[in-house]
Amino acid sequence: MKLLAFIPIRLTLLLILGILIGYFFSFNLLYILLFTTFLFLLLAGIFFFEKNTKSILFGTIAALTFVSLGIYSYTAARPINYSSHYSNRQNTKNELWTLKIKEVLKPNQFSTRYFASVKRIGNKQVSGTILLTIPIDSAKQNLAIDDEFVTFAEAKAISPPLNPHQFNYKKYLENLGVHHSMRIAHEELVKIKSSQTTLLGIAARTRNHIIEKLDQENFGADELSVIQALLLGQRSDISEETYTNYQKAGAVHILAVSGLHIGILLLVIQFLLSPLKNVPHGRTLILILSVLFLWIFAFIAGLSASIIRATTMFTFVAYALYLNRPSNTFNILALSILFILLFINPNLLFQVGFQMSYAAVFAILWIFPLLKELWFPKNKVVRYFWQLLCVSIAAQLGVLPISLFYFHQFPGLFFISNLVIVPALGLILGMGILVIALSLLNWLPNSLVWFYNEIIGLMNSLIAWVAKQENFIFSAISFDFIQLLLSILVLVMGIELCTKFNYKRILFFLLSILCLQGWTIYQEYEAHNKSEILVMHQTRKSLIFNRNGGDLSILTNPNNTPDYLISDYKTAERIDFVQYDSLKNSYALKDELLLIIDSTGIYPKSASHKILLTQSPKINLDRLLDSINPKVIIADGSNYKSYVERWKATCIKNKIPFHYTGEKGAYYFE
């Protein structure tokens, strides 16, 4: 494997191993710092006395050093490990919290959401980030980055997923360093007028000003939302239909300002500045202006973490182009920057966007040269599109395992979107920047607005057409973590085989395929021999899953088809057939009698093993327990919380197990 010949990638792999160890095991920050320092000193001593970096001793200590460095970087990057973190404060319920908005999140139909830095609790300075949720009906005015305010609200731990195979939002936020949330009304906030302005706040206000100017132009609603995403990294206004179309067409990366946009923009800038090569120190001037323009674009796009990451990468690419050694230098710099980024923020390793970005970069560096050599067209235009197709296929192969694991789908016509849109993306970005500049100067002609609107509309139409080709969109693909690892192994072995064709590599490639197929067949066998019954949690509804092998029977209220719950469960559990039935008053489930009491409050006096309370029945639970004497009381999400609290207290008094799905999650019948 040629990539392993680079020292930066070896060190990066060791750092990643250390980060993973730190992720799965807890370490004392001081002890791991001392241990890492000791290893560095030991490594320096071995180098000083032996002066041989190829010895086994030096290699072993170096490996341990960088693994330890990865453990330390992850442990140090967790704010909760510091004594100043707000979670280490006791009795904060009636304390005054001072918060500062650091990031505006995409709102939903019920509330606006923000990440806020905790500055003080009472008079005590603290640190940490909290998720702030404000109901829309109470949000008089949306908050902005750098807004600082005080409130008496209470911080609550973020709830884990209540149903199997749901997205784990709690774990996602923990990887971002967020462990608690606050839900408060806008009138409970007292804004501080003298808050300190940050660079991120200035960037956000600049972007908001540009958006306001573009809103005044005659752009269509869908076109304007896509323009804001392409140029400003603002995706909150994109309609669900448009975003879904881009997802199905395999072009959703176009809507996120990332390395693709920054790279194309760098090429456009270099092309426009190429006449400066003829002036004294022209190449140096091109480098300075290119980097300056890239960071100006990053600034107006909001300086998000992904934009800063991409701009940093292509700043070094610009320097590599300046040195006239773009290929080899880019390979080394790409790996070096990966190491630096992970050392500074090891939590990036667990973010899907970061994983897919670098998977695509590695795949292009590794697979693209092999694909390009398969054919060399003499016609320059044909050669350009052939190489573009090769890049697209290489990137797609790189992200395919990750995409299947997280999103369980694969767009079969991704190459159509990329072949048509990517070549035009330079024109779209360049014209978009011109539109923004003229709009800010109030010089934007209506003809240019119309023309740019038509271009974006045409792109949206093409994406919509590709998305409608349902036969080429492979969705609901069951793909677990073991399949992810084995598919990466198959990909690596396949590329190694293409690099050098011999018996040993053929054997390893075939063995990797057999392992993947064997695990998939085993999972299918397990799925078709599995049976379970569970009460799911759904707000204001009742829902029971009765699963028998590949068949799923859903017992629920009339007109209730919770697609998001069913699709997640169906995909993960490899369900082939789904049928619906209405809830009855009682069921015999796994040799146990389940009695369901709904809003009518009517129930038979016969004995029952378990009781499910739904739709907030008005019953005397003490009397029910005396007459039926059940083993367990279950309350689902259809009940009023005040009723649930009263039932819980009654069960505790009578020493009867009580399970509320809104607190403990789905209930499994044993």
Salt bridges, closest charged atoms under 4 A:
GLU95 OE2 - ARG89 NH2 3.73
ASP147 OD1 - LYS191 NZ 3.44
GLU174 OE2 - LYS170 NZ 3.64
GLU174 OE1 - LYS171 NZ 3.49
GLU470 OE2 - LYS248 NZ 3.63
GLU496 OE1 - ARG505 NH1 3.51
GLU524 OE1 - HIS528 ND1 3.87
GLU524 OE2 - ARG574 NE 3.32
GLU573 OE2 - HIS165 NE2 2.58
GLU573 OE1 - LYS530 NZ 3.32
GLU573 OE1 - ARG547 NH1 2.83
ASP576 OD2 - HIS528 NE2 2.73
ASP581 OD1 - LYS584 NZ 3.39
GLU592 OE1 - LYS610 NZ 3.13
ASP622 OD1 - LYS653 NZ 3.34
GLU663 OE1 - LYS648 NZ 3.30
